[in-house]
Amino acid sequence: MRWSAAIALLALGGCEGRRTGGAPSASASAVVDAPELPASPPKGMVLIPGGVLLAGTPEGKVPRAPDRELPGAQVVMKPFFIDELPYPNEPGAIPRTGVTLAEAQAVCEAQQKRLCSELEWERACKGPDNAAYPYGERYQQAACHTGNVPPAVPPVGISPGCRSRFGVRDTHGTVWEWTDSPFGRGSTDAAEVALRGGNSPDGDVVGRCANVERARATEARPDRGFRCCFGPRNLAEVTLDVVRGEVLRSVSIDPALEAALLAAPPNDLSDAMVSRAAERFKVAHAWRWRPVGNEELVLQSGCAHPRPGGHAACGVAIGRQGAAALAPVGFASSSWWLPTLHQEGPTSELWVIGGDELGAFRRRVRYASGRVVIGDPEYKSAEGRKKKKRKKATE
């Protein structure tokens, strides 16, 4: 995977940047006649001082969208001003929505301002400590009311907890905000632009400052608005090569990865072995899974054979291979049977086939923003489904 924050060094009020990462594949354009920063913020605006933005989300940290976010790239930012709230930038007002990118730009320019770049927006949201959320490192649903999407856009300025340490408010939980940055993540559509902020049912994912969505510049929607920036534009833009490849690939068993799995097994595998008094887990097959671009997970299937009188603890251990170790991600139990894998539908989903005293079953394994969600067993036979219901009723 190659990534960079591509920067054009243009003579613009002393605005210069530093390239980070691999070879650049995009550049930024200048803002014409951009004014110098005044000594104090214009009315309703917040000063974002110069400093280093850790753009995106570091590898190994979740939630994370590896096909959309830089891995914590260091980007040097110059100071600028940003509106405290989404336009019209008034506490208690309903944000203006239903505008295209060009219409949003025109509104900002009429005030001698401009639209923000997406990295300026992220810098304003993350604050001086580069926090994952505007209010800190840990997700707080009540701070910006993310996760519950109301039927209409709520007024802004009524959530005191939804505030970055720079003083920027309501970055999330209200409207998706236009930026003037191209999407730049493996897209060949020049009309696609990066959106920031917004809301969705996945509150801890959408509420992050690094989260980004794509939109066509000519589309106007009732949940899209904007806020303006002021001062010479920071020219850094996200350029991310998105590598995909074969979704599910059988590979040879790697003794080193098997040893790493045994050294740090997923919690569910450890629990299964303890509950069944099983012995050492033995890997019988291995795969590589690419659920989304720029993500490849290690899958090792096998069984821990029981002591006399018990049953095997079988399943698929899922891990992420880092530079130093294999990090456990999850364990999809196939119960007594050596599991088989089946991939159909979205690349982010797999099916693990197993069986126990109730018969054959399958369970869904779903990739979601760096995490893996393991579904309940779905039994093949009607009798197995009935037995499962009776068993759950007695638990």
HELIX and SHEET records of a PDB file:
HELIX    1   1 LEU A  101  ALA A  110  1                                  10    
HELIX    2   2 GLU A  118  LYS A  126  1                                   9    
HELIX    3   3 GLN A  141  CYS A  144  1                                   4    
HELIX    4   4 GLY A  203  VAL A  206  1                                   4    
HELIX    5   5 PRO A  255  ALA A  263  1                                   9    
HELIX    6   6 ASN A  267  SER A  275  1                                   9    
HELIX    7   7 ALA A  382  THR A  394  1                                  13    
SHEET    1   A 3 THR A  20  GLY A  21  0                                        
SHEET    2   A 3 TRP A   3  ALA A   6 -1                                        
SHEET    3   A 3 GLU A 237  LEU A 240 -1                                        
SHEET    1   B 4 MET A  45  ILE A  48  0                                        
SHEET    2   B 4 PHE A  80  ASP A  83 -1                                        
SHEET    3   B 4 CYS A 228  PHE A 230 -1                                        
SHEET    4   B 4 ARG A 114  LEU A 115 -1                                        
SHEET    1   C 2 GLY A  51  GLY A  56  0                                        
SHEET    2   C 2 PRO A  71  MET A  77 -1                                        
SHEET    1   D 4 GLU A 213  ARG A 216  0                                        
SHEET    2   D 4 GLU A 192  GLY A 197 -1                                        
SHEET    3   D 4 TRP A 176  PRO A 182 -1                                        
SHEET    4   D 4 ARG A 224  GLY A 225  1                                        
SHEET    1   E 5 LEU A 248  VAL A 251  0                                        
SHEET    2   E 5 ALA A 278  TRP A 289 -1                                        
SHEET    3   E 5 LEU A 297  PRO A 306 -1                                        
SHEET    4   E 5 ALA A 313  GLN A 321 -1                                        
SHEET    5   E 5 LEU A 326  SER A 335 -1                                        
SHEET    1   F 4 THR A 340  HIS A 342  0                                        
SHEET    2   F 4 GLU A 349  ASP A 356 -1                                        
SHEET    3   F 4 GLY A 359  ALA A 368 -1                                        
SHEET    4   F 4 ARG A 371  ILE A 374 -1                                        
SHEET    1   G 4 THR A 340  HIS A 342  0                                        
SHEET    2   G 4 GLU A 349  ASP A 356 -1                                        
SHEET    3   G 4 GLY A 359  ALA A 368 -1                                        
SHEET    4   G 4 GLU A 378  TYR A 379 -1                                        
END                                                                             
